[in-house]
Amino acid sequence: MDRIKSQEIHLVINTPLGATSQFDERRIRRAVIEAGIPYATTIPAARAMVEAIGHLDSPLIRQVCSLQEWHQVNLEG
């Protein structure tokens, strides 16, 4: 928790198991939200975050457009 609060942690992937982990999961979630740290609780969400990070250098990431515009660009090449 101290490392989250001191901004030493930049991404959290927490997949809690069982009822006993609910207390820790709540504390972790609250801390990362307060610190503004990206947070995933499922493996599919974590994969999506990692994939998005991999595309940060893409010139397309700097463009803001609607989903319709995005799909049109991808379909046209």
PDB file of N, CA, C and O in Angstrom:
ATOM      1  N   MET A   1       0.818  -1.187   0.000  1.00  0.00           N
ATOM      2  CA  MET A   1       0.000   0.000   0.000  1.00  0.00           C
ATOM      3  C   MET A   1       0.868   1.258   0.000  1.00  0.00           C
ATOM      4  O   MET A   1       0.534   2.255  -0.641  1.00  0.00           O
ATOM      5  N   ASP A   2       1.971   1.199   0.719  1.00  0.00           N
ATOM      6  CA  ASP A   2       2.858   2.360   0.762  1.00  0.00           C
ATOM      7  C   ASP A   2       3.434   2.667  -0.618  1.00  0.00           C
ATOM      8  O   ASP A   2       3.563   3.833  -0.991  1.00  0.00           O
ATOM      9  N   ARG A   3       3.777   1.634  -1.372  1.00  0.00           N
ATOM     10  CA  ARG A   3       4.350   1.842  -2.706  1.00  0.00           C
ATOM     11  C   ARG A   3       3.305   2.402  -3.661  1.00  0.00           C
ATOM     12  O   ARG A   3       3.643   3.186  -4.549  1.00  0.00           O
ATOM     13  N   ILE A   4       2.058   2.020  -3.499  1.00  0.00           N
ATOM     14  CA  ILE A   4       0.986   2.599  -4.315  1.00  0.00           C
ATOM     15  C   ILE A   4       0.840   4.077  -3.975  1.00  0.00           C
ATOM     16  O   ILE A   4       0.787   4.919  -4.871  1.00  0.00           O
ATOM     17  N   LYS A   5       0.775   4.393  -2.697  1.00  0.00           N
ATOM     18  CA  LYS A   5       0.589   5.777  -2.262  1.00  0.00           C
ATOM     19  C   LYS A   5       1.767   6.668  -2.638  1.00  0.00           C
ATOM     20  O   LYS A   5       1.588   7.865  -2.866  1.00  0.00           O
ATOM     21  N   SER A   6       2.963   6.100  -2.706  1.00  0.00           N
ATOM     22  CA  SER A   6       4.136   6.908  -3.052  1.00  0.00           C
ATOM     23  C   SER A   6       4.387   6.947  -4.557  1.00  0.00           C
ATOM     24  O   SER A   6       5.424   7.436  -5.006  1.00  0.00           O
ATOM     25  N   GLN A   7       3.430   6.428  -5.340  1.00  0.00           N
ATOM     26  CA  GLN A   7       3.501   6.451  -6.814  1.00  0.00           C
ATOM     27  C   GLN A   7       4.674   5.637  -7.370  1.00  0.00           C
ATOM     28  O   GLN A   7       5.144   5.915  -8.473  1.00  0.00           O
ATOM     29  N   GLU A   8       5.149   4.640  -6.626  1.00  0.00           N
ATOM     30  CA  GLU A   8       6.180   3.741  -7.133  1.00  0.00           C
ATOM     31  C   GLU A   8       5.577   2.692  -8.059  1.00  0.00           C
ATOM     32  O   GLU A   8       6.283   2.096  -8.872  1.00  0.00           O
ATOM     33  N   ILE A   9       4.284   2.468  -7.936  1.00  0.00           N
ATOM     34  CA  ILE A   9       3.556   1.498  -8.745  1.00  0.00           C
ATOM     35  C   ILE A   9       2.811   2.273  -9.829  1.00  0.00           C
ATOM     36  O   ILE A   9       2.154   3.272  -9.536  1.00  0.00           O
ATOM     37  N   HIS A  10       2.910   1.817 -11.086  1.00  0.00           N
ATOM     38  CA  HIS A  10       2.293   2.538 -12.196  1.00  0.00           C
ATOM     39  C   HIS A  10       1.138   1.779 -12.845  1.00  0.00           C
ATOM     40  O   HIS A  10       0.403   2.351 -13.650  1.00  0.00           O
ATOM     41  N   LEU A  11       0.969   0.513 -12.511  1.00  0.00           N
ATOM     42  CA  LEU A  11      -0.099  -0.312 -13.062  1.00  0.00           C
ATOM     43  C   LEU A  11      -0.363  -1.443 -12.081  1.00  0.00           C
ATOM     44  O   LEU A  11       0.577  -2.059 -11.578  1.00  0.00           O
ATOM     45  N   VAL A  12      -1.634  -1.723 -11.803  1.00  0.00           N
ATOM     46  CA  VAL A  12      -1.984  -2.797 -10.878  1.00  0.00           C
ATOM     47  C   VAL A  12      -2.900  -3.782 -11.577  1.00  0.00           C
ATOM     48  O   VAL A  12      -3.917  -3.406 -12.162  1.00  0.00           O
ATOM     49  N   ILE A  13      -2.519  -5.056 -11.507  1.00  0.00           N
ATOM     50  CA  ILE A  13      -3.361  -6.154 -11.969  1.00  0.00           C
ATOM     51  C   ILE A  13      -3.623  -7.014 -10.747  1.00  0.00           C
ATOM     52  O   ILE A  13      -2.713  -7.661 -10.228  1.00  0.00           O
ATOM     53  N   ASN A  14      -4.863  -7.022 -10.288  1.00  0.00           N
ATOM     54  CA  ASN A  14      -5.223  -7.734  -9.070  1.00  0.00           C
ATOM     55  C   ASN A  14      -6.403  -8.647  -9.370  1.00  0.00           C
ATOM     56  O   ASN A  14      -7.512  -8.175  -9.619  1.00  0.00           O
ATOM     57  N   THR A  15      -6.167  -9.941  -9.348  1.00  0.00           N
ATOM     58  CA  THR A  15      -7.231 -10.913  -9.594  1.00  0.00           C
ATOM     59  C   THR A  15      -7.501 -11.682  -8.299  1.00  0.00           C
ATOM     60  O   THR A  15      -6.943 -12.759  -8.089  1.00  0.00           O
ATOM     61  N   PRO A  16      -8.355 -11.131  -7.431  1.00  0.00           N
ATOM     62  CA  PRO A  16      -8.602 -11.735  -6.122  1.00  0.00           C
ATOM     63  C   PRO A  16      -9.308 -13.078  -6.228  1.00  0.00           C
ATOM     64  O   PRO A  16     -10.139 -13.295  -7.110  1.00  0.00           O
ATOM     65  N   LEU A  17      -8.961 -13.969  -5.312  1.00  0.00           N
ATOM     66  CA  LEU A  17      -9.578 -15.293  -5.243  1.00  0.00           C
ATOM     67  C   LEU A  17     -10.179 -15.505  -3.862  1.00  0.00           C
ATOM     68  O   LEU A  17      -9.494 -15.360  -2.850  1.00  0.00           O
ATOM     69  N   GLY A  18     -11.438 -15.843  -3.825  1.00  0.00           N
ATOM     70  CA  GLY A  18     -12.070 -16.210  -2.565  1.00  0.00           C
ATOM     71  C   GLY A  18     -12.520 -15.037  -1.723  1.00  0.00           C
ATOM     72  O   GLY A  18     -12.167 -13.885  -1.975  1.00  0.00           O
ATOM     73  N   ALA A  19     -13.307 -15.363  -0.721  1.00  0.00           N
ATOM     74  CA  ALA A  19     -13.913 -14.350   0.143  1.00  0.00           C
ATOM     75  C   ALA A  19     -12.882 -13.657   1.026  1.00  0.00           C
ATOM     76  O   ALA A  19     -13.045 -12.481   1.350  1.00  0.00           O
ATOM     77  N   THR A  20     -11.833 -14.358   1.417  1.00  0.00           N
ATOM     78  CA  THR A  20     -10.858 -13.758   2.324  1.00  0.00           C
ATOM     79  C   THR A  20     -10.063 -12.641   1.666  1.00  0.00           C
ATOM     80  O   THR A  20      -9.533 -11.771   2.357  1.00  0.00           O
ATOM     81  N   SER A  21      -9.974 -12.651   0.349  1.00  0.00           N
ATOM     82  CA  SER A  21      -9.195 -11.613  -0.334  1.00  0.00           C
ATOM     83  C   SER A  21     -10.012 -10.344  -0.578  1.00  0.00           C
ATOM     84  O   SER A  21      -9.463  -9.345  -1.042  1.00  0.00           O
ATOM     85  N   GLN A  22     -11.314 -10.365  -0.274  1.00  0.00           N
ATOM     86  CA  GLN A  22     -12.153  -9.200  -0.531  1.00  0.00           C
ATOM     87  C   GLN A  22     -11.696  -7.966   0.242  1.00  0.00           C
ATOM     88  O   GLN A  22     -11.752  -6.852  -0.279  1.00  0.00           O
ATOM     89  N   PHE A  23     -11.250  -8.155   1.464  1.00  0.00           N
ATOM     90  CA  PHE A  23     -10.796  -7.011   2.260  1.00  0.00           C
ATOM     91  C   PHE A  23      -9.580  -6.357   1.610  1.00  0.00           C
ATOM     92  O   PHE A  23      -9.543  -5.139   1.437  1.00  0.00           O
ATOM     93  N   ASP A  24      -8.588  -7.169   1.253  1.00  0.00           N
ATOM     94  CA  ASP A  24      -7.389  -6.637   0.598  1.00  0.00           C
ATOM     95  C   ASP A  24      -7.734  -6.008  -0.742  1.00  0.00           C
ATOM     96  O   ASP A  24      -7.203  -4.954  -1.094  1.00  0.00           O
ATOM     97  N   GLU A  25      -8.625  -6.655  -1.491  1.00  0.00           N
ATOM     98  CA  GLU A  25      -9.000  -6.152  -2.809  1.00  0.00           C
ATOM     99  C   GLU A  25      -9.623  -4.772  -2.698  1.00  0.00           C
ATOM    100  O   GLU A  25      -9.323  -3.899  -3.512  1.00  0.00           O
ATOM    101  N   ARG A  26     -10.472  -4.557  -1.725  1.00  0.00           N
ATOM    102  CA  ARG A  26     -11.097  -3.246  -1.524  1.00  0.00           C
ATOM    103  C   ARG A  26     -10.059  -2.186  -1.176  1.00  0.00           C
ATOM    104  O   ARG A  26     -10.100  -1.071  -1.697  1.00  0.00           O
ATOM    105  N   ARG A  27      -9.133  -2.537  -0.298  1.00  0.00           N
ATOM    106  CA  ARG A  27      -8.077  -1.586   0.097  1.00  0.00           C
ATOM    107  C   ARG A  27      -7.209  -1.221  -1.099  1.00  0.00           C
ATOM    108  O   ARG A  27      -6.883  -0.051  -1.302  1.00  0.00           O
ATOM    109  N   ILE A  28      -6.837  -2.220  -1.890  1.00  0.00           N
ATOM    110  CA  ILE A  28      -6.002  -1.976  -3.068  1.00  0.00           C
ATOM    111  C   ILE A  28      -6.757  -1.111  -4.066  1.00  0.00           C
ATOM    112  O   ILE A  28      -6.211  -0.131  -4.573  1.00  0.00           O
ATOM    113  N   ARG A  29      -8.002  -1.459  -4.353  1.00  0.00           N
ATOM    114  CA  ARG A  29      -8.801  -0.693  -5.313  1.00  0.00           C
ATOM    115  C   ARG A  29      -8.935   0.763  -4.882  1.00  0.00           C
ATOM    116  O   ARG A  29      -8.770   1.674  -5.693  1.00  0.00           O
ATOM    117  N   ARG A  30      -9.230   0.975  -3.627  1.00  0.00           N
ATOM    118  CA  ARG A  30      -9.372   2.346  -3.129  1.00  0.00           C
ATOM    119  C   ARG A  30      -8.058   3.126  -3.277  1.00  0.00           C
ATOM    120  O   ARG A  30      -8.062   4.286  -3.691  1.00  0.00           O
ATOM    121  N   ALA A  31      -6.952   2.486  -2.940  1.00  0.00           N
ATOM    122  CA  ALA A  31      -5.650   3.155  -3.016  1.00  0.00           C
ATOM    123  C   ALA A  31      -5.288   3.517  -4.458  1.00  0.00           C
ATOM    124  O   ALA A  31      -4.807   4.620  -4.716  1.00  0.00           O
ATOM    125  N   VAL A  32      -5.518   2.586  -5.407  1.00  0.00           N
ATOM    126  CA  VAL A  32      -5.143   2.891  -6.791  1.00  0.00           C
ATOM    127  C   VAL A  32      -6.061   3.948  -7.394  1.00  0.00           C
ATOM    128  O   VAL A  32      -5.610   4.774  -8.188  1.00  0.00           O
ATOM    129  N   ILE A  33      -7.324   3.936  -7.035  1.00  0.00           N
ATOM    130  CA  ILE A  33      -8.239   4.965  -7.533  1.00  0.00           C
ATOM    131  C   ILE A  33      -7.821   6.329  -6.993  1.00  0.00           C
ATOM    132  O   ILE A  33      -7.766   7.303  -7.743  1.00  0.00           O
ATOM    133  N   GLU A  34      -7.529   6.403  -5.709  1.00  0.00           N
ATOM    134  CA  GLU A  34      -7.101   7.673  -5.117  1.00  0.00           C
ATOM    135  C   GLU A  34      -5.786   8.161  -5.724  1.00  0.00           C
ATOM    136  O   GLU A  34      -5.575   9.367  -5.858  1.00  0.00           O
ATOM    137  N   ALA A  35      -4.898   7.229  -6.091  1.00  0.00           N
ATOM    138  CA  ALA A  35      -3.600   7.598  -6.660  1.00  0.00           C
ATOM    139  C   ALA A  35      -3.667   7.804  -8.171  1.00  0.00           C
ATOM    140  O   ALA A  35      -2.702   8.272  -8.774  1.00  0.00           O
ATOM    141  N   GLY A  36      -4.812   7.454  -8.792  1.00  0.00           N
ATOM    142  CA  GLY A  36      -4.954   7.609 -10.240  1.00  0.00           C
ATOM    143  C   GLY A  36      -4.133   6.600 -11.026  1.00  0.00           C
ATOM    144  O   GLY A  36      -3.645   6.907 -12.113  1.00  0.00           O
ATOM    145  N   ILE A  37      -3.980   5.404 -10.485  1.00  0.00           N
ATOM    146  CA  ILE A  37      -3.188   4.351 -11.123  1.00  0.00           C
ATOM    147  C   ILE A  37      -4.125   3.426 -11.894  1.00  0.00           C
ATOM    148  O   ILE A  37      -5.156   3.020 -11.359  1.00  0.00           O
ATOM    149  N   PRO A  38      -3.789   3.082 -13.151  1.00  0.00           N
ATOM    150  CA  PRO A  38      -4.612   2.134 -13.902  1.00  0.00           C
ATOM    151  C   PRO A  38      -4.691   0.797 -13.162  1.00  0.00           C
ATOM    152  O   PRO A  38      -3.725   0.359 -12.536  1.00  0.00           O
ATOM    153  N   TYR A  39      -5.870   0.154 -13.249  1.00  0.00           N
ATOM    154  CA  TYR A  39      -6.151  -1.004 -12.416  1.00  0.00           C
ATOM    155  C   TYR A  39      -7.019  -2.002 -13.180  1.00  0.00           C
ATOM    156  O   TYR A  39      -8.012  -1.615 -13.795  1.00  0.00           O
ATOM    157  N   ALA A  40      -6.654  -3.268 -13.144  1.00  0.00           N
ATOM    158  CA  ALA A  40      -7.453  -4.325 -13.780  1.00  0.00           C
ATOM    159  C   ALA A  40      -7.702  -5.436 -12.773  1.00  0.00           C
ATOM    160  O   ALA A  40      -6.843  -5.752 -11.950  1.00  0.00           O
ATOM    161  N   THR A  41      -8.901  -6.029 -12.850  1.00  0.00           N
ATOM    162  CA  THR A  41      -9.237  -7.117 -11.927  1.00  0.00           C
ATOM    163  C   THR A  41      -9.466  -8.435 -12.646  1.00  0.00           C
ATOM    164  O   THR A  41      -9.755  -9.445 -12.004  1.00  0.00           O
ATOM    165  N   THR A  42      -9.342  -8.443 -13.968  1.00  0.00           N
ATOM    166  CA  THR A  42      -9.499  -9.690 -14.721  1.00  0.00           C
ATOM    167  C   THR A  42      -8.340  -9.827 -15.693  1.00  0.00           C
ATOM    168  O   THR A  42      -7.716  -8.836 -16.073  1.00  0.00           O
ATOM    169  N   ILE A  43      -8.058 -11.050 -16.089  1.00  0.00           N
ATOM    170  CA  ILE A  43      -6.989 -11.305 -17.056  1.00  0.00           C
ATOM    171  C   ILE A  43      -7.322 -10.670 -18.412  1.00  0.00           C
ATOM    172  O   ILE A  43      -6.433 -10.069 -19.015  1.00  0.00           O
ATOM    173  N   PRO A  44      -8.563 -10.773 -18.926  1.00  0.00           N
ATOM    174  CA  PRO A  44      -8.864 -10.103 -20.198  1.00  0.00           C
ATOM    175  C   PRO A  44      -8.639  -8.588 -20.138  1.00  0.00           C
ATOM    176  O   PRO A  44      -8.134  -8.000 -21.095  1.00  0.00           O
ATOM    177  N   ALA A  45      -9.010  -7.955 -19.020  1.00  0.00           N
ATOM    178  CA  ALA A  45      -8.777  -6.514 -18.882  1.00  0.00           C
ATOM    179  C   ALA A  45      -7.284  -6.211 -18.839  1.00  0.00           C
ATOM    180  O   ALA A  45      -6.831  -5.227 -19.423  1.00  0.00           O
ATOM    181  N   ALA A  46      -6.528  -7.044 -18.156  1.00  0.00           N
ATOM    182  CA  ALA A  46      -5.073  -6.851 -18.086  1.00  0.00           C
ATOM    183  C   ALA A  46      -4.451  -6.993 -19.472  1.00  0.00           C
ATOM    184  O   ALA A  46      -3.577  -6.209 -19.843  1.00  0.00           O
ATOM    185  N   ARG A  47      -4.892  -7.985 -20.234  1.00  0.00           N
ATOM    186  CA  ARG A  47      -4.383  -8.154 -21.607  1.00  0.00           C
ATOM    187  C   ARG A  47      -4.691  -6.924 -22.460  1.00  0.00           C
ATOM    188  O   ARG A  47      -3.840  -6.461 -23.220  1.00  0.00           O
ATOM    189  N   ALA A  48      -5.897  -6.403 -22.332  1.00  0.00           N
ATOM    190  CA  ALA A  48      -6.276  -5.206 -23.093  1.00  0.00           C
ATOM    191  C   ALA A  48      -5.400  -4.017 -22.707  1.00  0.00           C
ATOM    192  O   ALA A  48      -4.991  -3.244 -23.573  1.00  0.00           O
ATOM    193  N   MET A  49      -5.110  -3.865 -21.428  1.00  0.00           N
ATOM    194  CA  MET A  49      -4.249  -2.771 -20.977  1.00  0.00           C
ATOM    195  C   MET A  49      -2.840  -2.919 -21.545  1.00  0.00           C
ATOM    196  O   MET A  49      -2.252  -1.946 -22.018  1.00  0.00           O
ATOM    197  N   VAL A  50      -2.306  -4.125 -21.499  1.00  0.00           N
ATOM    198  CA  VAL A  50      -0.959  -4.363 -22.015  1.00  0.00           C
ATOM    199  C   VAL A  50      -0.915  -4.115 -23.524  1.00  0.00           C
ATOM    200  O   VAL A  50       0.042  -3.530 -24.032  1.00  0.00           O
ATOM    201  N   GLU A  51      -1.940  -4.557 -24.230  1.00  0.00           N
ATOM    202  CA  GLU A  51      -1.994  -4.312 -25.672  1.00  0.00           C
ATOM    203  C   GLU A  51      -2.056  -2.812 -25.968  1.00  0.00           C
ATOM    204  O   GLU A  51      -1.385  -2.328 -26.880  1.00  0.00           O
ATOM    205  N   ALA A  52      -2.852  -2.087 -25.204  1.00  0.00           N
ATOM    206  CA  ALA A  52      -2.958  -0.635 -25.398  1.00  0.00           C
ATOM    207  C   ALA A  52      -1.619   0.043 -25.135  1.00  0.00           C
ATOM    208  O   ALA A  52      -1.228   0.949 -25.871  1.00  0.00           O
ATOM    209  N   ILE A  53      -0.919  -0.385 -24.099  1.00  0.00           N
ATOM    210  CA  ILE A  53       0.399   0.177 -23.799  1.00  0.00           C
ATOM    211  C   ILE A  53       1.349  -0.060 -24.968  1.00  0.00           C
ATOM    212  O   ILE A  53       2.164   0.801 -25.299  1.00  0.00           O
ATOM    213  N   GLY A  54       1.238  -1.226 -25.588  1.00  0.00           N
ATOM    214  CA  GLY A  54       2.084  -1.553 -26.731  1.00  0.00           C
ATOM    215  C   GLY A  54       1.853  -0.652 -27.931  1.00  0.00           C
ATOM    216  O   GLY A  54       2.713  -0.549 -28.805  1.00  0.00           O
ATOM    217  N   HIS A  55       0.704  -0.001 -27.982  1.00  0.00           N
ATOM    218  CA  HIS A  55       0.363   0.866 -29.110  1.00  0.00           C
ATOM    219  C   HIS A  55       0.550   2.355 -28.811  1.00  0.00           C
ATOM    220  O   HIS A  55       0.160   3.197 -29.620  1.00  0.00           O
ATOM    221  N   LEU A  56       1.131   2.682 -27.685  1.00  0.00           N
ATOM    222  CA  LEU A  56       1.261   4.088 -27.307  1.00  0.00           C
ATOM    223  C   LEU A  56       2.097   4.899 -28.294  1.00  0.00           C
ATOM    224  O   LEU A  56       1.880   6.103 -28.430  1.00  0.00           O
ATOM    225  N   ASP A  57       3.044   4.269 -28.982  1.00  0.00           N
ATOM    226  CA  ASP A  57       3.876   4.984 -29.950  1.00  0.00           C
ATOM    227  C   ASP A  57       3.222   5.113 -31.319  1.00  0.00           C
ATOM    228  O   ASP A  57       3.776   5.766 -32.203  1.00  0.00           O
ATOM    229  N   SER A  58       2.068   4.510 -31.510  1.00  0.00           N
ATOM    230  CA  SER A  58       1.380   4.549 -32.789  1.00  0.00           C
ATOM    231  C   SER A  58       0.892   5.963 -33.092  1.00  0.00           C
ATOM    232  O   SER A  58       0.370   6.631 -32.200  1.00  0.00           O
ATOM    233  N   PRO A  59       1.050   6.433 -34.330  1.00  0.00           N
ATOM    234  CA  PRO A  59       0.539   7.764 -34.669  1.00  0.00           C
ATOM    235  C   PRO A  59      -0.987   7.844 -34.557  1.00  0.00           C
ATOM    236  O   PRO A  59      -1.531   8.929 -34.351  1.00  0.00           O
ATOM    237  N   LEU A  60      -1.674   6.723 -34.690  1.00  0.00           N
ATOM    238  CA  LEU A  60      -3.137   6.725 -34.590  1.00  0.00           C
ATOM    239  C   LEU A  60      -3.617   7.018 -33.175  1.00  0.00           C
ATOM    240  O   LEU A  60      -4.727   7.517 -32.989  1.00  0.00           O
ATOM    241  N   ILE A  61      -2.803   6.717 -32.192  1.00  0.00           N
ATOM    242  CA  ILE A  61      -3.228   6.919 -30.806  1.00  0.00           C
ATOM    243  C   ILE A  61      -3.389   8.403 -30.489  1.00  0.00           C
ATOM    244  O   ILE A  61      -4.095   8.759 -29.545  1.00  0.00           O
ATOM    245  N   ARG A  62      -2.754   9.256 -31.252  1.00  0.00           N
ATOM    246  CA  ARG A  62      -2.814  10.696 -31.008  1.00  0.00           C
ATOM    247  C   ARG A  62      -4.043  11.334 -31.651  1.00  0.00           C
ATOM    248  O   ARG A  62      -4.329  12.507 -31.414  1.00  0.00           O
ATOM    249  N   GLN A  63      -4.763  10.572 -32.457  1.00  0.00           N
ATOM    250  CA  GLN A  63      -5.953  11.090 -33.114  1.00  0.00           C
ATOM    251  C   GLN A  63      -7.182  10.810 -32.256  1.00  0.00           C
ATOM    252  O   GLN A  63      -7.306   9.743 -31.655  1.00  0.00           O
ATOM    253  N   VAL A  64      -8.073  11.768 -32.211  1.00  0.00           N
ATOM    254  CA  VAL A  64      -9.336  11.578 -31.519  1.00  0.00           C
ATOM    255  C   VAL A  64     -10.413  11.477 -32.581  1.00  0.00           C
ATOM    256  O   VAL A  64     -10.566  12.378 -33.406  1.00  0.00           O
ATOM    257  N   CYS A  65     -11.167  10.373 -32.562  1.00  0.00           N
ATOM    258  CA  CYS A  65     -12.229  10.202 -33.541  1.00  0.00           C
ATOM    259  C   CYS A  65     -13.302   9.291 -32.965  1.00  0.00           C
ATOM    260  O   CYS A  65     -13.088   8.606 -31.965  1.00  0.00           O
ATOM    261  N   SER A  66     -14.451   9.297 -33.610  1.00  0.00           N
ATOM    262  CA  SER A  66     -15.556   8.448 -33.174  1.00  0.00           C
ATOM    263  C   SER A  66     -15.268   7.000 -33.565  1.00  0.00           C
ATOM    264  O   SER A  66     -14.376   6.731 -34.369  1.00  0.00           O
ATOM    265  N   LEU A  67     -16.027   6.079 -32.994  1.00  0.00           N
ATOM    266  CA  LEU A  67     -15.874   4.673 -33.369  1.00  0.00           C
ATOM    267  C   LEU A  67     -16.155   4.472 -34.858  1.00  0.00           C
ATOM    268  O   LEU A  67     -15.485   3.679 -35.518  1.00  0.00           O
ATOM    269  N   GLN A  68     -17.146   5.191 -35.383  1.00  0.00           N
ATOM    270  CA  GLN A  68     -17.480   5.060 -36.794  1.00  0.00           C
ATOM    271  C   GLN A  68     -16.292   5.499 -37.657  1.00  0.00           C
ATOM    272  O   GLN A  68     -15.946   4.824 -38.626  1.00  0.00           O
ATOM    273  N   GLU A  69     -15.672   6.620 -37.308  1.00  0.00           N
ATOM    274  CA  GLU A  69     -14.507   7.094 -38.056  1.00  0.00           C
ATOM    275  C   GLU A  69     -13.353   6.109 -37.935  1.00  0.00           C
ATOM    276  O   GLU A  69     -12.652   5.852 -38.913  1.00  0.00           O
ATOM    277  N   TRP A  70     -13.152   5.561 -36.755  1.00  0.00           N
ATOM    278  CA  TRP A  70     -12.072   4.601 -36.527  1.00  0.00           C
ATOM    279  C   TRP A  70     -12.247   3.374 -37.413  1.00  0.00           C
ATOM    280  O   TRP A  70     -11.294   2.930 -38.054  1.00  0.00           O
ATOM    281  N   HIS A  71     -13.449   2.828 -37.453  1.00  0.00           N
ATOM    282  CA  HIS A  71     -13.698   1.640 -38.273  1.00  0.00           C
ATOM    283  C   HIS A  71     -13.598   1.954 -39.758  1.00  0.00           C
ATOM    284  O   HIS A  71     -13.135   1.115 -40.530  1.00  0.00           O
ATOM    285  N   GLN A  72     -14.012   3.121 -40.168  1.00  0.00           N
ATOM    286  CA  GLN A  72     -13.883   3.508 -41.565  1.00  0.00           C
ATOM    287  C   GLN A  72     -12.416   3.587 -41.975  1.00  0.00           C
ATOM    288  O   GLN A  72     -12.050   3.118 -43.053  1.00  0.00           O
ATOM    289  N   VAL A  73     -11.577   4.173 -41.132  1.00  0.00           N
ATOM    290  CA  VAL A  73     -10.131   4.270 -41.406  1.00  0.00           C
ATOM    291  C   VAL A  73      -9.535   2.874 -41.502  1.00  0.00           C
ATOM    292  O   VAL A  73      -8.734   2.610 -42.398  1.00  0.00           O
ATOM    293  N   ASN A  74      -9.907   1.978 -40.600  1.00  0.00           N
ATOM    294  CA  ASN A  74      -9.363   0.624 -40.610  1.00  0.00           C
ATOM    295  C   ASN A  74      -9.840  -0.180 -41.819  1.00  0.00           C
ATOM    296  O   ASN A  74      -9.089  -1.001 -42.346  1.00  0.00           O
ATOM    297  N   LEU A  75     -11.068   0.044 -42.263  1.00  0.00           N
ATOM    298  CA  LEU A  75     -11.587  -0.688 -43.412  1.00  0.00           C
ATOM    299  C   LEU A  75     -10.968  -0.207 -44.712  1.00  0.00           C
ATOM    300  O   LEU A  75     -10.751  -0.992 -45.635  1.00  0.00           O
ATOM    301  N   GLU A  76     -10.683   1.090 -44.782  1.00  0.00           N
ATOM    302  CA  GLU A  76     -10.122   1.656 -46.000  1.00  0.00           C
ATOM    303  C   GLU A  76      -8.609   1.473 -46.090  1.00  0.00           C
ATOM    304  O   GLU A  76      -8.013   1.650 -47.152  1.00  0.00           O
ATOM    305  N   GLY A  77      -8.009   1.122 -44.979  1.00  0.00           N
ATOM    306  CA  GLY A  77      -6.565   0.883 -44.968  1.00  0.00           C
ATOM    307  C   GLY A  77      -5.834   2.053 -44.506  1.00  0.00           C
ATOM    308  O   GLY A  77      -4.605   2.025 -44.435  1.00  0.00           O
TER     309      GLY A  77
END
